Amino acid sequence: MQHNAISLRPFIGSKDFNISCAFYRELGFEETVISHDMCVFKTGALAFYLQAYYAKEWIENTMLFLEVDDTQRYYNELLALNLPAKYPGAKLSPIRNEAWGRECFLHDPAGVLWHFGEFNK
């Protein structure tokens, strides 16, 4: 089977849709409103859909990995945003070095876990 894929856009949920939208805008994603309960957030050619839908077990088991060019720079920028102080439920964890590369973690206000990392070259 041959895949001529153009993009992959996961759907994630939110506990408070407006707060999550503000969170992702502050992270630097470009927001496009689709309807009153769904937006698409983009950075370059990458995107994901945010829904005004919350299912605790689903949200708390959702993880996304965003490969970045420099984990340390990205982590420092996340620290400077001070997201946990602005968004209840948001949590930033420090960089971990692994055999495959390095990453840091950010929980969004609903509990979605983002991995921001780079692979060893």
Backbone as ProteinMPNN parsed JSONL, in Angstrom:
{"seq_chain_A": "MQHNAISLRPFIGSKDFNISCAFYRELGFEETVISHDMCVFKTGALAFYLQAYYAKEWIENTMLFLEVDDTQRYYNELLALNLPAKYPGAKLSPIRNEAWGRECFLHDPAGVLWHFGEFNK", "coords_chain_A": {"N_chain_A": [[0.841, -1.178, 0.0], [0.624, 2.139, -0.902], [1.294, 5.26, 0.489], [0.376, 8.452, -0.147], [0.503, 10.692, 1.522], [-0.479, 13.878, 2.77], [-0.831, 15.323, 5.125], [-1.112, 14.814, 8.693], [-3.515, 15.057, 11.037], [-4.266, 15.142, 14.208], [-7.083, 14.862, 16.481], [-7.873, 16.59, 19.37], [-9.169, 16.981, 22.684], [-10.816, 19.305, 24.967], [-11.116, 20.728, 28.207], [-12.087, 23.216, 29.038], [-12.987, 24.985, 26.479], [-12.468, 27.659, 25.525], [-10.356, 28.507, 27.186], [-8.41, 26.601, 26.499], [-8.074, 27.268, 23.794], [-6.92, 29.834, 24.048], [-4.555, 29.112, 25.354], [-3.196, 27.577, 23.379], [-2.915, 29.499, 21.374], [-1.174, 31.207, 22.712], [1.026, 29.576, 22.824], [1.928, 29.897, 20.311], [0.701, 28.806, 18.107], [-1.201, 29.065, 15.096], [-4.521, 29.958, 14.892], [-7.485, 28.745, 13.422], [-10.83, 29.196, 13.206], [-13.307, 26.795, 13.017], [-15.87, 26.074, 13.733], [-18.307, 26.831, 16.326], [-17.445, 25.061, 18.22], [-15.038, 23.91, 17.465], [-11.677, 24.18, 16.391], [-8.847, 24.609, 14.239], [-5.435, 24.325, 14.784], [-2.363, 25.554, 13.712], [1.077, 25.182, 12.836], [3.441, 26.041, 10.706], [3.505, 23.468, 8.336], [2.226, 21.685, 9.931], [-0.539, 20.538, 11.936], [-3.365, 20.448, 14.223], [-6.599, 19.468, 15.417], [-8.74, 21.083, 17.688], [-11.227, 20.347, 19.963], [-14.358, 21.206, 21.499], [-14.855, 19.277, 23.577], [-14.887, 16.966, 26.189], [-13.633, 14.14, 27.64], [-12.614, 12.572, 30.32], [-10.932, 10.201, 30.638], [-10.057, 9.798, 28.013], [-8.8, 12.271, 27.334], [-6.779, 12.426, 29.31], [-5.163, 10.423, 28.465], [-4.169, 11.157, 26.09], [-1.467, 11.86, 24.044], [0.956, 13.833, 22.408], [3.659, 14.149, 20.184], [5.922, 16.554, 19.377], [8.369, 17.176, 17.218], [11.209, 19.12, 17.59], [13.721, 21.557, 16.651], [15.646, 22.298, 18.516], [15.733, 21.346, 21.601], [16.489, 22.452, 24.084], [16.393, 25.268, 23.644], [13.677, 25.488, 23.026], [12.492, 24.605, 25.411], [13.405, 26.621, 27.148], [12.003, 28.79, 26.071], [9.388, 27.966, 26.594], [9.467, 28.012, 29.401], [9.746, 30.781, 29.786], [7.243, 31.677, 28.997], [5.642, 31.026, 31.142], [3.384, 29.377, 31.53], [2.039, 27.534, 33.384], [1.355, 29.244, 35.51], [-0.56, 30.841, 34.414], [-2.542, 29.236, 33.344], [-4.642, 27.116, 34.814], [-4.0, 23.747, 35.603], [-2.128, 23.364, 33.622], [1.155, 22.137, 33.143], [4.629, 22.132, 33.245], [7.373, 20.127, 32.561], [10.83, 19.378, 33.197], [13.61, 18.962, 30.869], [14.393, 15.738, 29.685], [16.984, 13.455, 29.178], [17.376, 10.884, 26.916], [18.159, 7.609, 25.541], [17.574, 7.778, 22.84], [17.37, 10.488, 22.305], [16.334, 13.745, 23.351], [13.837, 15.316, 25.466], [11.158, 17.458, 26.6], [8.25, 18.032, 28.642], [4.847, 19.06, 28.447], [1.834, 19.6, 29.95], [-1.375, 20.389, 28.817], [-4.115, 22.673, 29.657], [-6.299, 20.918, 29.954], [-5.2, 18.433, 30.3], [-3.929, 17.06, 28.264], [-0.983, 15.6, 27.116], [1.926, 16.91, 25.952], [4.872, 16.15, 24.197], [7.909, 17.573, 23.617], [10.584, 17.403, 21.608], [13.844, 16.266, 20.429], [15.551, 14.11, 18.177], [18.472, 12.039, 18.451], [21.217, 12.769, 16.36]], "CA_chain_A": [[0.0, 0.0, 0.0], [1.403, 3.366, -0.999], [0.673, 6.443, 1.107], [0.757, 9.757, -0.673], [-0.088, 11.535, 2.553], [-0.181, 15.301, 2.781], [-0.708, 15.733, 6.514], [-1.768, 14.015, 9.718], [-4.068, 16.042, 11.969], [-5.014, 14.518, 15.299], [-8.135, 15.595, 17.179], [-7.733, 16.555, 20.819], [-10.288, 17.597, 23.383], [-10.538, 20.384, 25.916], [-12.016, 20.811, 29.358], [-12.688, 24.533, 28.833], [-12.577, 25.256, 25.102], [-11.896, 28.997, 25.378], [-9.051, 28.516, 27.852], [-7.479, 25.833, 25.674], [-7.766, 28.067, 22.6], [-5.976, 30.873, 24.461], [-3.308, 28.412, 25.654], [-2.51, 27.218, 22.139], [-2.499, 30.743, 20.721], [0.009, 31.695, 23.419], [2.138, 28.709, 22.419], [2.383, 30.316, 18.989], [-0.041, 28.163, 17.025], [-2.154, 29.91, 14.377], [-5.865, 29.412, 15.077], [-8.547, 28.948, 12.438], [-12.097, 28.742, 13.771], [-14.101, 25.984, 12.092], [-17.238, 26.222, 14.231], [-18.309, 27.287, 17.718], [-16.858, 24.061, 19.107], [-13.85, 23.283, 16.88], [-10.676, 25.02, 15.724], [-7.619, 23.944, 13.826], [-4.249, 25.077, 15.164], [-1.29, 25.218, 12.783], [2.42, 25.74, 12.859], [4.007, 25.57, 9.441], [2.657, 22.485, 7.659], [1.663, 20.795, 10.948], [-1.792, 21.042, 12.498], [-4.232, 19.562, 14.991], [-7.936, 19.998, 15.686], [-9.13, 21.193, 19.093], [-12.679, 20.232, 20.081], [-15.007, 21.528, 22.772], [-15.345, 17.977, 24.04], [-14.043, 16.474, 27.265], [-13.822, 12.815, 28.23], [-11.445, 12.513, 31.187], [-10.028, 9.081, 30.333], [-9.478, 10.034, 26.692], [-7.899, 13.419, 27.398], [-5.617, 12.125, 30.146], [-4.355, 9.426, 27.773], [-3.752, 11.721, 24.804], [-0.099, 12.366, 24.006], [1.423, 14.259, 21.098], [5.092, 14.418, 20.154], [6.303, 17.561, 18.391], [9.822, 17.214, 17.055], [11.713, 20.489, 17.472], [15.12, 21.594, 16.23], [16.521, 22.534, 19.654], [14.91, 21.133, 22.787], [16.856, 23.398, 25.142], [15.826, 26.569, 23.303], [12.229, 25.38, 23.122], [12.17, 24.545, 26.838], [13.612, 27.967, 27.704], [10.886, 29.623, 25.623], [8.224, 27.534, 27.37], [9.646, 28.567, 30.749], [9.509, 32.229, 29.738], [5.798, 31.914, 28.865], [5.065, 30.841, 32.473], [2.031, 28.869, 31.285], [1.355, 26.993, 34.568], [0.821, 30.325, 36.345], [-1.66, 31.477, 33.7], [-3.559, 28.263, 32.941], [-4.775, 26.019, 35.784], [-3.883, 22.417, 35.012], [-0.923, 23.294, 32.792], [2.332, 21.724, 33.913], [5.841, 21.991, 32.441], [8.389, 19.268, 33.178], [12.14, 19.65, 32.61], [14.168, 18.109, 29.809], [14.96, 14.426, 30.02], [17.865, 12.882, 28.16], [17.101, 9.461, 26.703], [19.086, 6.99, 24.592], [17.184, 8.166, 21.478], [17.387, 11.936, 22.15], [15.918, 14.47, 24.555], [12.498, 15.882, 25.384], [10.506, 18.019, 27.776], [6.823, 17.717, 28.628], [3.913, 20.116, 28.814], [0.411, 19.253, 30.01], [-2.237, 21.535, 28.546], [-5.064, 22.864, 30.767], [-7.223, 19.79, 30.09], [-4.454, 17.233, 30.656], [-3.244, 16.497, 27.099], [0.458, 15.622, 27.344], [2.78, 17.209, 24.8], [6.299, 15.871, 24.255], [8.668, 18.408, 22.693], [11.914, 16.81, 21.661], [14.67, 16.077, 19.237], [16.198, 12.805, 18.102], [19.913, 12.073, 18.239], [21.577, 12.816, 14.93]], "C_chain_A": [[0.889, 1.244, 0.0], [0.624, 4.528, -0.392], [1.235, 7.692, 0.454], [0.17, 10.821, 0.249], [0.393, 12.986, 2.431], [-0.001, 15.8, 4.212], [-1.379, 14.702, 7.406], [-2.216, 15.007, 10.775], [-4.879, 15.339, 13.049], [-6.085, 15.458, 15.857], [-7.857, 15.462, 18.665], [-8.911, 17.293, 21.443], [-9.839, 18.69, 24.334], [-11.552, 20.329, 27.048], [-12.799, 22.121, 29.304], [-12.15, 25.023, 27.491], [-11.902, 26.612, 24.956], [-10.524, 29.117, 26.036], [-8.029, 27.759, 27.018], [-7.111, 26.586, 24.402], [-6.737, 29.139, 22.935], [-4.594, 30.273, 24.73], [-2.532, 28.127, 24.369], [-2.124, 28.444, 21.316], [-1.229, 31.271, 21.378], [1.237, 30.846, 23.118], [2.636, 29.043, 21.013], [1.717, 29.617, 17.828], [-1.007, 29.165, 16.398], [-3.528, 29.238, 14.425], [-6.767, 29.758, 13.896], [-9.818, 28.359, 13.021], [-12.865, 28.0, 12.68], [-15.575, 26.114, 12.44], [-17.155, 26.697, 15.679], [-17.637, 26.303, 18.671], [-15.662, 23.323, 18.497], [-12.984, 24.326, 16.183], [-9.576, 24.11, 15.208], [-6.481, 24.887, 14.187], [-3.093, 24.597, 14.309], [0.019, 25.866, 13.19], [3.117, 25.183, 11.632], [3.028, 24.642, 8.753], [1.972, 21.533, 8.637], [0.41, 21.396, 11.554], [-2.465, 19.98, 13.361], [-5.565, 20.269, 15.196], [-8.173, 20.002, 17.192], [-10.652, 21.229, 19.14], [-13.155, 20.696, 21.454], [-15.679, 20.248, 23.265], [-14.356, 17.455, 25.073], [-14.516, 15.102, 27.717], [-12.53, 12.542, 29.001], [-10.464, 11.408, 30.81], [-9.342, 9.268, 28.99], [-8.421, 11.132, 26.764], [-6.63, 13.062, 28.173], [-4.75, 11.012, 29.579], [-3.922, 9.901, 26.391], [-2.355, 12.292, 24.942], [0.25, 12.711, 22.567], [2.915, 14.543, 21.203], [5.348, 15.412, 19.032], [7.818, 17.596, 18.348], [10.248, 18.657, 16.802], [13.201, 20.441, 17.125], [16.092, 21.734, 17.388], [15.682, 22.472, 20.929], [15.225, 22.143, 23.888], [16.269, 24.779, 24.869], [14.322, 26.555, 23.486], [11.79, 25.372, 24.588], [12.32, 25.927, 27.486], [12.478, 28.905, 27.302], [9.603, 29.259, 26.353], [8.3, 28.087, 28.794], [9.292, 30.046, 30.783], [8.023, 32.558, 29.615], [5.072, 31.786, 30.201], [3.617, 30.346, 32.399], [1.342, 28.285, 32.518], [0.77, 28.069, 35.479], [-0.417, 30.955, 35.72], [-2.829, 30.538, 33.421], [-3.621, 27.13, 33.964], [-4.773, 24.666, 35.071], [-2.665, 22.267, 34.122], [0.274, 22.965, 33.673], [3.494, 21.517, 32.951], [6.854, 21.157, 33.212], [9.712, 19.471, 32.459], [12.559, 18.63, 31.555], [14.694, 16.814, 30.404], [15.828, 13.982, 28.858], [17.619, 11.385, 28.116], [18.118, 8.912, 25.711], [18.813, 7.456, 23.157], [17.293, 9.665, 21.214], [17.005, 12.609, 23.451], [14.554, 15.088, 24.343], [12.119, 16.549, 26.699], [9.009, 17.794, 27.592], [6.003, 18.919, 29.057], [2.501, 19.539, 28.803], [-0.384, 20.508, 29.689], [-3.277, 21.647, 29.659], [-6.046, 21.707, 30.973], [-6.516, 18.507, 30.512], [-3.792, 16.542, 29.482], [-1.744, 16.67, 27.328], [1.201, 15.806, 26.028], [4.214, 16.835, 25.134], [6.94, 16.782, 23.217], [10.092, 17.906, 22.724], [12.615, 16.739, 20.333], [15.348, 14.723, 19.333], [17.702, 12.999, 17.936], [20.199, 12.054, 16.743], [22.676, 11.854, 14.621]], "O_chain_A": [[1.798, 1.367, 0.821], [-0.543, 4.751, -0.713], [2.439, 7.946, 0.506], [-0.554, 11.719, -0.182], [1.528, 13.254, 2.038], [0.885, 16.61, 4.48], [-2.115, 13.834, 6.937], [-1.393, 15.722, 11.347], [-6.037, 14.982, 12.834], [-5.999, 16.678, 15.72], [-7.631, 14.361, 19.166], [-9.558, 18.12, 20.801], [-8.648, 18.961, 24.486], [-12.701, 19.93, 26.856], [-14.014, 22.138, 29.498], [-10.991, 25.427, 27.388], [-10.853, 26.703, 24.319], [-9.63, 29.765, 25.491], [-6.902, 28.223, 26.847], [-5.957, 26.548, 23.974], [-5.782, 29.333, 22.183], [-3.579, 30.868, 24.37], [-1.336, 28.409, 24.291], [-1.104, 28.425, 20.627], [-0.315, 31.728, 20.693], [2.363, 31.343, 23.153], [3.662, 28.518, 20.579], [2.117, 29.807, 16.679], [-1.564, 30.014, 17.093], [-3.669, 28.078, 14.039], [-6.807, 30.898, 13.433], [-9.881, 27.162, 13.3], [-13.049, 28.506, 11.573], [-16.423, 26.247, 11.558], [-16.065, 26.937, 16.197], [-17.296, 26.663, 19.798], [-15.307, 22.236, 18.954], [-13.474, 25.218, 15.491], [-9.401, 22.987, 15.682], [-6.549, 26.09, 13.934], [-2.857, 23.396, 14.185], [0.057, 26.936, 13.797], [3.352, 23.978, 11.539], [1.854, 24.978, 8.597], [1.213, 20.66, 8.214], [0.298, 22.616, 11.677], [-2.181, 18.787, 13.251], [-5.651, 21.497, 15.156], [-7.845, 19.038, 17.883], [-11.289, 22.029, 18.454], [-12.432, 20.587, 22.444], [-16.904, 20.159, 23.354], [-13.144, 17.495, 24.864], [-15.665, 14.932, 28.125], [-11.48, 12.309, 28.403], [-9.269, 11.672, 30.677], [-8.167, 8.931, 28.843], [-7.29, 10.949, 26.313], [-5.525, 13.371, 27.727], [-3.709, 10.689, 30.15], [-3.368, 9.126, 25.611], [-2.082, 13.099, 25.83], [-0.104, 11.992, 21.633], [3.379, 15.11, 22.193], [5.03, 15.145, 17.874], [8.472, 17.993, 19.312], [9.719, 19.328, 15.916], [13.854, 19.41, 17.288], [17.25, 21.334, 17.268], [15.004, 23.436, 21.284], [14.314, 22.636, 24.553], [15.704, 25.397, 25.772], [13.751, 27.496, 24.036], [10.832, 26.051, 24.958], [11.472, 26.349, 28.272], [12.04, 29.726, 28.107], [8.812, 30.139, 26.695], [7.303, 28.574, 29.327], [8.616, 30.509, 31.703], [7.586, 33.611, 30.081], [4.003, 32.37, 30.381], [2.743, 30.836, 33.114], [0.147, 28.52, 32.695], [-0.225, 27.816, 36.157], [-1.236, 31.542, 36.427], [-3.968, 30.982, 33.277], [-2.74, 26.27, 33.98], [-5.458, 24.476, 34.066], [-2.211, 21.147, 33.889], [0.389, 23.45, 34.799], [3.36, 20.807, 31.954], [7.156, 21.442, 34.371], [9.732, 19.709, 31.251], [11.933, 17.583, 31.386], [15.335, 16.79, 31.454], [15.447, 14.119, 27.696], [17.65, 10.705, 29.141], [18.863, 9.68, 25.103], [19.737, 7.518, 22.345], [17.308, 10.091, 20.059], [17.314, 12.106, 24.531], [14.146, 15.356, 23.212], [12.674, 16.251, 27.757], [8.559, 17.41, 26.513], [6.415, 19.696, 29.919], [2.03, 19.05, 27.777], [-0.101, 21.577, 30.229], [-3.314, 20.784, 30.535], [-6.571, 21.543, 32.074], [-7.156, 17.59, 31.027], [-3.14, 15.517, 29.679], [-1.287, 17.754, 27.69], [1.117, 14.979, 25.12], [4.716, 17.157, 26.211], [6.546, 16.759, 22.051], [10.749, 17.975, 23.763], [12.079, 17.091, 19.282], [15.676, 14.249, 20.42], [18.152, 13.988, 17.358], [19.501, 11.398, 15.969], [23.107, 11.758, 13.472]]}, "name": "protein", "num_of_chains": 1, "seq": "MQHNAISLRPFIGSKDFNISCAFYRELGFEETVISHDMCVFKTGALAFYLQAYYAKEWIENTMLFLEVDDTQRYYNELLALNLPAKYPGAKLSPIRNEAWGRECFLHDPAGVLWHFGEFNK"}
